[in-house]
Amino acid sequence: MRYGEISGKEIINVDSGARLGVLGQTDLLIDKRTGEIKYLLIPTYSWFGLRKNEQQTEVPWEKIKKIGKDIILIEYDE
């Protein structure tokens, strides 16, 4: 799967029902040797979503349960 195919999709946590962000506003941690995606790095926002905090949520790639047309569903215990 190419990045362009998943970019722009909303990331939803099925455990909490929370919207975590949009892929494209998140970073990916990629293994330099294998090229595999290891983590989605999702920034946290303050001020009603206007400014990034220094903290971020690291979601392991294995926690992705389904990549749909518009949404990426993850199962992640925050």
N, C-alpha and C positions, 0 to 999 in steps of 0.2 A: 504494500500500500504506500502510495506517495503522500508527502506532506500536503500537497495541494488538494488531495481528496478528503482530508480530514480537517483542514484549516477552516475556521469560521463556524465550526459546530459548537453548540453549547455543551458544557460538561455538567452532568447531573449526578448527584450521589443518591443511589437508590435506597441506601440505609436511612438517610435523614430526609430525603426529598429536596435537599438544598441545591440551588444553582451555584456552582463553584466558579464559573467563568466561561470564557469562550476560547477555544484553541486558536491561537494567533495572538491573544493577549497573554498567553502563558508561555513558558519556556520549556524546552525539552532537554533532558540530560541524556546524552548519547555516548555509548561506549565507543571510544576512539578506535579500538582494535577491531571490533566486530561490526560497528555501525548500527547496533541494536539500540532502540530507545529503552532506557532504564526507568526514567521517571518523568512524569508531568510535574513541572514546578509552577504552581498556581499562586500568584500574588494575592495578598489580602489587601483590602482597601479600607480607608477611613474617609471621613467627611462625605458620607453618602455616595461613596464610590468614585470620588474625584481625585483622590491621591493614594498612591501605593504606600503601604507600610513596608518596613524592612523585612517583615516576616513573610514566609511563603509556606504553602502546604506542598509536601513532596508525596506524590501518589505513585506507587510502583506500577509499571506498565501492566503487570499481571492482574491488577485490580480492575482493569477495564473488562466489563462483561459484554457490552454490545456497542458497536458503532453503527448507528442508523443514518438515515438520510440527512437529518438535521441535528441529531443529538448523540453524544457519547455518554453511555451509562457506566458508572463505576460503582463498585461496592467497596466502600472505604469507611472504616471506623475512625471518625475524626477525634 
